[in-house]
Amino acid sequence: MKQLLSILLSLIVFYLFFIVLVKSTNFKGEKVYIEYKNEGLSQFADSLVAKKIIFEKTSFLLIAKALKVEEKIKPGKFLVKRKTSLLDLIRMLRNNQQATVKLILNKVRTKGEFAKLIATAFEKDSAAVMTFLSSNDSLSAFNTDTTQLFSLLIPNTYEFYWSSSMAQIIGKLEKAQNRFWSQNNRIEKAASKGMTQNQIYTLASIVEEETNYDSDKSLIASVYQNRLKMQMPLQACPTIKYAMQDFTITRIYEKYLSNASPYNTYRVKGLPPGPICTPASKTIDLVLDAPKTDYIYFVAKADFSGYHHFSNNYAEHDRYAKEYQKKLDEYQAKKAKEKNP
């Protein structure tokens, strides 16, 4: 009898060893995400069995109870790799090692685009995200408002827990922005130009939309800084597109310039109320390091290279502008003829 009990005990020990340490997940693919919604471990275990994450429920619940998983686990999303053992899975749940997501922030122009980016990355309701981003009450905790929100956003790749709240997401972005400005004498450089961080960021957002060429970005920044000092209207074409919320516009016509938006820098002197996009960090630095010039005009070159002519007098600028307009008219006429021969 003792021998039978000994054999039985050995089998139980072996079974537990096999299930807990040796037997592993066997779902298709290399990884799978599981979501715990605070439904209780029993119901959660049922879903794990159904997804072939675990082979049976009893062992999972016994070990989870022994390790006090239910007291420590929090609602969220977990990444389970193929061949993960039951013990490793339970440890991951107990230690709340939730899955992370990457928020890849490049150039965005509107709160709607930003809301969609967040909603997609975190599987959140886009309307709820937009409500948060459109509320000054929500944003006041981060020393910003709906107009200056983008000033918090330094394009980069950020890693978050999947379950991060909107407050946690914006809070981390704010910390990253503070780190950015505290480095490389950026705050001091802005002050030396008589501008705040937000003003530099807003100017950089305009420069970002003007060209892709760094050499021209520096000179365009100098033009706009000169206009600000001279109290000239910026007359920045990208602000017209923003004012009209139409980023497909390729040519600014006279009829667009009457738009009453405060972002219309043809009508309103000074910088617009806030950024018109999220500029690259390099563009911000190019604005901070823009050279001192006497340029107050610029226009795209007629060869459509993307580069610009810079001038310190209107007569020269007008000559280059007419040359560009002529080439642009010819190009558009040619395209129209090709479309309707």
N, C-alpha and C positions, 0 to 999 in steps of 0.2 A: 504493500500500500504506500509506504514511504517512497519507494522507488518510483511508483506511478505518479505521485505528487511532485517528486523531483523532476521527472520528465516533463510533466505538464507545466511546471513553473519555468523550466528551461525553454519550452516551446513559446510560452507567453513572453518571456524576456527576448527571445530571438525575434518573435513577431513584432514586438514593440521596437526593437533595434532596427529591424528591416523597414518597418513603416516610417519610423521617425527619422532615421539617419541615412538609409540606403535608397528606399523607394522614392522616386522623384516625380515631378510633374511630367506629363507626356502629351501636352496639347500640341496642336499643329503650329508651326512657326517658331521663332526664336524667343518671342516675348509676348506678354499679354498684360493689359491693364485691368485691374479689378478696383471696384469702387465700394467703399464702406459708407453707408448712409445712416449709420446709427440705428440700424434695424434690429440689432441684437446678434450675438454670435451664432445662434442656432440657425436663424434664417440666412445669415451670411454664409454659413457652412454649406447650406443647401445649394446656394448659387455657385459656390466653389466646386462642389461635386458635379453640378450640371455642366460646368465649363471645363471639367477634367483638370482642374487645378489641384485638387486632392482626390484620393481614391475612395475614401469613406469618411463619414462624419464623426464617428465616435472617438477615434484617436485624436482627431483635431480638437474636439471640445475638451477632452480630458487634459491634454497638454496645455491648451489655451487657458483652462481654468487654473491649472497648477502654476502657470506663469503670470496669472492675473492680467491677462490680455484685455479683458472687457473693461477693466478699471483704467487702462492706459491708452487704449486705441482711440483715435479721434476720427471723425468723418473726413473722408478724403479719398485720394486716388493713389494706388500702389502699383508699381511695376514689378511683375513676376517674370523672371527669366526661365527659359526651358531648363529642365533638370534640377530645379530648385528643390531641396529636401523639405519635408514637412516642418522640421525643427527650424530651419532657416526662414521659412515662410512665417512661422509663428513669431520668431524673434523680430522679423521686420515689422510685423503688425504691432507687437508689444512696444518696440522702440519708436513707433510712429515714423518710420523711414518712408515718407511719402514720395511719390513720383514728382519730378521736377519738369517744368516746361520752359522752353526758351522763347522769349519775346524778342523778335528781331525787329528793331525799330530803325527804319530807314526814313526817307522823306515822306511825310504825310502833310496834307494841306488843310484838312478839315477835321473837326471833332468827330464827324461821322466816320471818316476813314480810320481814325484812331480807335473809336469805339468798336468798329468791326474787327480791327486787328486784335484787340483785347478779347472780344467775345469769341473769336475763332481759337485763339491760343488757349484760353482757359475754359472753353465750353460754357460761357456765360450767356445770359440773355442780353442781346445787343441793345434792346430798349432800356433795360435796367442800367447797363453801362453808360448809355447816352444820358440817362437821367442824372447819374452821378456826375458826369463830366460837365453837365449843363447847370449844375447847382453851385452857386457861390457859397452856400452854407456848407456843402461838402468839401469844397476846395479851400475854404478859409483856414483849415487846419494845416495846410501846406504853404501858407503865405502867398497864395495866388488867387486868381479869380478866373472866370470863363474867358476873359479877354487875353490874359497873360498865361493861361495854362500851358501853352506850347513852350514857354520859356523854361519850363521844368524838364523838357525832353531833350536829352543829348543822344542823338542816334548812336546805337550800339546794340550788342546782343546781351540781353539780361536773362538771368535764370531765377525762376520762382518756384515755390511749391504750387502744385496744381490747384490746391484749395485756397490759395491766397485771396483775400478779400480785396475790393477796390481800394480801400484805405491802405492796405499793405502794399499793393502794387504802386500806387502813386507815391506812397511814402518812400519806397526804395528808389524810385526814379528821382525824387527830390534829393535824397542823400547823394546819389550819383552826380546830380547837377552841382551840388555844393562842393563835392570833391573836385569836379572838373574846374570850377572857377577858382578853387584854392590853389591850383597848380600853375606853374609856369608864369607867375606874376600877372595872371589874366585880370584880376580885380584892379591892380595898380595900372595896368595898361589902359583899361577902360576909363579909369579916373583921369589919366593923363590926357585923354581926348575929351574930357568934360562930359562923359556919358556914363550912364548906369549899365549894369549887366544886362538888364532887360532891353535897354535901347540898343546896345551892341547886338544882342540876339535878334531883335527885330530887323535891324539893318542887314544883318547876315542873312536873314530869311529872304530879303529882297534880292541881295546879291546872288544867293543860291539859285534863284529863278532866272537870273539874267544870262548866265553862261555856265558852261562846264569847264572852262579853262582857268586854271589857277592864276596865271599871269594877268588875265583880264579881270578876274575877281578882285585882285588887289587894287587895280587902277579904278575899277568901277566903284569900289568902296571909297577911294579917295575923292572921286567926283561927288558922290553923295554927301560925304563929310564936308566938302567945300560948300556945297549948296546949303547944307544945314547952317554952317557958320555965316553964310551970306544971307540967310533967311529967304532963300529962293525955294519955290516949290520943288519937291524931289522929282515930280513928273516921271515916276517909275511905272513903266508899262505892266509889270507883273501885278502891281496893286490894282490895276483896272480889272484884270482877269479875276482876281480875288474878290473885288467888289461885286462883280457880276456873277461870281461862283460858276464861271465857265472857263475851264482850263484847256479847252480845245481851241480857243481863239489863237490864231497865228498872226493876225495883223490888227493893230489898234486903229480904228477909224474915229473920225471927229465925233460922230454920234455917241460913241461910248464915253466920251470925256465929261458928259453932263450928269453922269450917275451921281446921285446925292449921297452915296455911302461915305462914311468917315475914312474909309480905306482908299478913296480916290485921291491920290497925291497930286493930281493935276489941279484939283479944286481946293484941297486943304493943305496948308503949309505944314512942314515938319514930318516926323515919322508917323505912320499909321498907328492906331490905338494898340495894336499888338502884332505878333508875328503872322506872316502869311504862309509859312510852312515850317518844317523842322530842318534847319540847315545842318550840314555835316560839321563836325567839330573842327575839321580843317578849314572850313569856310569862316567859322567864327574867328579862328586864329589869323586868317588872312585879313579880316576886317580889323582886328586888333593891331596887326602889324602893317596896315596899309601905309604906303609911303606918302610923304607930303608932296603934293603936286599943285599946279595951278589950273588943272583941268576942271572944267565945269560942264562939258558936253561929251557925249559919246554916241556912236551909232554903229550898227553892224556893217562889216565890210561887204562890198558888192560882190565879192567872189563866193559868198555864202560859206565861208570857211568856219564861221562861228566866232571869229575874232572881231575886234572892234577898232574903229578909229577914235582917238581921243583928242579933244581940242580945248583951247583956252579962250577962243573967241567964236562968236556966232557965225561970222562970214565963212570961216573954214569949215565949221560944223555943217552949215547949210549946204555947202558944196558936196561934202561927203554924203549927207542925207539925201540930196537929190539924186546922186549917183546910185545910191542903194535903192531908192524908190523906183527909179527907172528900170533897174535890173529885175526888181521884184515884180513890177508890172509886166515886163516881158516874159518872165518865168510863168506867171499866173495865166497869161494869155496863151502861152504855149501849152500849158496843162489843160486849159479849157478846150483848145482846138483838138488835142489828142483825145479828149473825152467825148467831144461831139464833132467828129470830122465832117 
